Amino acid sequence: MIKSISKLVILIAIVLASSANSPAQREGFLAVDGPNLRSKLDNALRQGRGRQTRFWTAYAFDVRPGVAVDVEWHNGTTTVSSGTSISIGSKNETRNLGVFFLHEPSDGSIVRVEVFNLDRRREYSGYPVYWLGRATNDESLTYLKALAESNQIGEAPKQSVVAIGLHDDPRVGGMLEDFVRNSKIDKVRRSAIFWLGQIPGHNQFLVDLVRNEQESAALRKEAAFAIGISKDPGAVAALEGLYAAITNREVKKQIIFAVSLDRSEDGVSPSNRSSDDGINFLVKVAESDSDRELRKQALFWLGQRAGKRSLEVLGAVVEKSDDDTEVQKQAVFAISQRAKDEAVPLLIKIARTHPKPAVRKQAMFWLGQTGDERALEFFKEILSK
């Protein structure tokens, strides 16, 4: 009797576990049988080709930590959706994801690849979904890799790389590097570079890409951005070294932007040293770079960074009497992007006292955009004279 009860308890636990892994919306999916992913896909394609409309095949996979896809949360009485967007390093993890492949009914070819949150209800564009269950990493990565390496026209190869990047598997980084080295599809290479920035241990590979003058500027810029979004504590130092070593202005602009990125989580910097290094780099470029456009770029991103020091640097650039007028005007614009209590007093001071009419005019223009009462009083004072 006890053994029978024990068996019953185990059976109930298995059923409950199975139910917990089967989201409600799978009730509308068409389950496909087979011993492995490949056989299930073949069975689904045979069934789908008999239809008159497109159809999906889909399976669940092992999801890397810190990923949020297709999130829905409640804000009071309002339901907020992120759509199908993907965020990395999120505390609102979505552990229950599926890869969905949209097929043409005529030949089964794949026209679209998506990663959807299986805990969300959706219509899947009104097309039927053939559900293949959970794939192993070997099965899933092999299938997605073949699609990414195919010569198929459209977004499916690039979208397959995105799906690969979301897998929790130590082989993913090596696969992404292989795509960058060997793929003939620019979108695949650029997508792989982005995801390499999300995986620790690949910054040297990305640094070498930024340095490589045989690569396109667009791809080198993508690699610089990937370094900027990485959690590597040496990212800023790597970008600063690259800035000094390369000559392409567009790539250097991207490096400035990459340094300016906020690497904190929820506004709390993981490393004050890293944040200080970023500010120091932007200040150095803004104050002393020989290229006017690069100085203006650094000034713009300084304007986006909160903090007393960055505001002081912007003010100092405006006040230098021998400085380039266009650079000073850019500094005025950067000041105007700060909070009103910071920007308005400084803009009024510049508009009152700066020796260059063009800089004063720039300050007045941006004061007029603030809608601030102090700006209005200043304009009344000017007009009354």
Residue pairs with C-beta under 8 A, 6 or more apart in sequence:
21 60
21 96
21 134
23 96
23 118
23 119
24 121
25 118
25 120
25 121
25 122
26 118
26 131
28 129
29 58
29 129
29 130
29 131
30 47
30 128
30 129
30 130
30 131
31 131
31 133
32 40
32 43
32 44
32 47
32 57
32 130
32 131
32 132
32 133
33 40
33 43
34 40
34 42
34 43
34 132
36 139
37 59
37 132
37 135
37 136
37 139
37 140
37 143
38 139
38 143
40 59
40 132
40 133
41 57
41 132
41 143
44 55
44 57
44 130
44 132
45 57
45 103
45 108
47 130
48 55
48 57
48 103
48 105
48 108
48 128
48 130
49 105
49 106
49 107
49 108
50 105
51 105
51 128
52 105
53 105
53 126
53 127
53 128
54 102
54 103
54 104
54 105
54 111
54 125
54 127
55 102
55 103
55 105
55 127
55 128
55 129
55 130
56 100
56 101
56 102
56 103
56 124
56 127
56 128
56 129
56 130
57 100
57 101
57 103
57 129
57 130
57 132
58 98
58 99
58 100
58 101
58 116
58 129
58 130
58 131
58 132
59 98
59 99
59 131
59 132
59 133
59 134
59 135
59 140
60 96
60 97
60 98
60 118
60 133
60 134
60 135
61 97
61 98
61 99
61 134
61 135
61 137
61 140
61 163
61 166
61 167
62 137
62 167
62 168
62 169
63 94
63 95
63 96
63 97
63 166
63 167
63 168
64 166
64 167
64 168
64 172
65 93
65 168
66 88
66 89
66 90
66 93
67 86
67 87
67 88
67 90
67 93
67 94
67 97
67 166
68 82
68 86
68 87
68 90
68 92
68 93
68 94
69 84
69 85
69 86
69 87
69 94
69 97
69 115
69 116
69 117
69 166
70 81
70 82
70 83
70 84
70 85
70 94
70 115
70 116
70 117
70 120
71 81
71 82
71 87
71 90
71 92
71 94
71 117
72 79
72 80
72 81
72 82
72 117
72 120
73 79
73 80
73 92
74 80
84 114
84 115
84 116
86 115
86 162
86 166
88 198
88 229
89 231
89 265
91 266
94 117
94 119
96 117
96 118
96 119
97 115
97 116
97 117
97 118
97 166
98 115
98 116
98 118
99 113
99 114
99 115
99 140
99 144
99 163
100 113
100 114
100 115
100 116
100 124
100 129
101 110
101 112
101 113
101 156
102 110
102 111
102 112
102 113
102 114
102 125
102 127
103 109
103 110
103 111
104 111
109 152
110 147
110 152
110 156
111 154
111 156
112 154
112 155
112 156
112 159
113 147
113 155
113 156
113 159
113 160
113 162
113 163
114 159
115 162
115 163
115 166
116 122
135 143
137 167
137 168
137 169
137 171
140 167
141 164
141 167
141 169
141 171
141 172
141 175
144 160
144 161
144 163
144 164
145 160
145 164
145 175
147 156
147 157
147 160
148 157
148 158
148 160
148 161
148 164
148 179
148 183
148 188
149 157
149 179
149 183
150 156
150 157
151 184
155 187
157 185
157 187
157 188
158 185
158 187
158 188
158 191
161 176
161 179
161 188
161 191
161 192
161 195
162 191
162 195
164 172
164 175
164 176
164 195
165 172
165 176
165 191
165 192
165 194
165 195
165 198
165 199
172 195
172 199
173 196
173 199
173 201
173 202
176 192
176 193
176 195
176 196
176 199
176 202
177 192
177 196
177 202
177 205
179 188
179 189
179 191
179 192
180 189
180 192
180 193
180 196
180 205
180 209
183 189
183 192
186 216
186 218
186 219
189 219
190 218
190 219
190 222
193 206
193 209
193 219
193 222
193 223
193 226
194 222
194 225
194 226
196 202
196 205
196 206
196 226
197 206
197 225
197 226
197 227
197 228
197 229
197 230
198 229
198 230
200 230
200 231
200 232
202 230
203 227
203 230
203 232
203 234
203 235
203 238
206 223
206 224
206 226
206 227
206 230
207 223
207 227
207 238
207 241
207 242
209 215
209 219
209 220
209 223
210 220
210 223
210 224
210 227
210 242
210 246
210 251
210 255
211 242
211 245
211 246
212 220
213 246
213 248
217 248
217 250
217 251
220 248
220 251
220 254
221 250
221 251
221 254
224 239
224 242
224 251
224 254
224 255
224 258
225 254
225 257
225 258
227 235
227 238
227 239
227 258
228 235
228 239
228 257
228 258
228 259
228 261
229 258
229 261
229 263
231 263
231 270
232 238
233 271
233 274
235 263
235 274
236 259
236 274
236 277
236 278
236 281
237 277
239 255
239 258
239 259
239 281
240 259
240 277
240 281
242 255
243 252
243 255
243 256
243 281
243 285
246 252
249 291
249 293
249 294
252 291
252 294
253 293
253 294
253 297
256 282
256 285
256 294
256 297
256 298
256 301
257 297
257 301
259 278
259 281
259 282
259 301
260 278
260 282
260 301
260 302
260 304
260 305
263 269
263 270
263 271
263 274
263 275
264 270
264 275
269 275
278 305
279 302
279 305
279 307
279 309
279 310
282 298
282 301
282 302
282 305
282 310
283 298
283 302
283 309
283 310
283 313
285 294
285 295
285 297
285 298
286 295
286 298
286 299
286 302
286 313
286 317
286 331
287 295
287 313
287 316
287 317
289 295
289 298
292 324
292 326
292 327
295 324
295 327
295 330
296 326
296 327
296 330
299 314
299 317
299 327
299 330
299 331
299 334
300 330
300 333
300 334
302 310
302 313
302 314
302 334
303 310
303 314
303 333
303 334
303 335
303 336
303 337
303 338
304 334
304 337
311 335
311 338
311 342
311 346
314 331
314 334
314 335
315 331
315 335
315 346
317 323
317 327
317 328
317 331
318 328
318 331
318 332
318 335
318 350
318 354
318 359
319 354
320 328
321 355
325 356
325 358
325 359
328 356
328 359
328 362
329 358
329 359
329 362
332 347
332 350
332 359
332 362
332 363
332 366
333 362
333 366
335 342
335 343
335 346
335 347
335 350
335 366
336 343
336 347
336 366
336 367
336 369
336 370
337 343
340 370
340 372
343 366
343 370
344 367
344 370
344 372
344 374
344 375
345 374
347 363
347 366
347 367
347 370
347 375
348 363
348 367
348 374
348 375
348 378
350 359
350 360
350 363
351 360
351 363
351 364
351 367
351 378
352 360
352 378
354 360
354 363
364 379
367 375
367 378
367 379
368 375
368 379
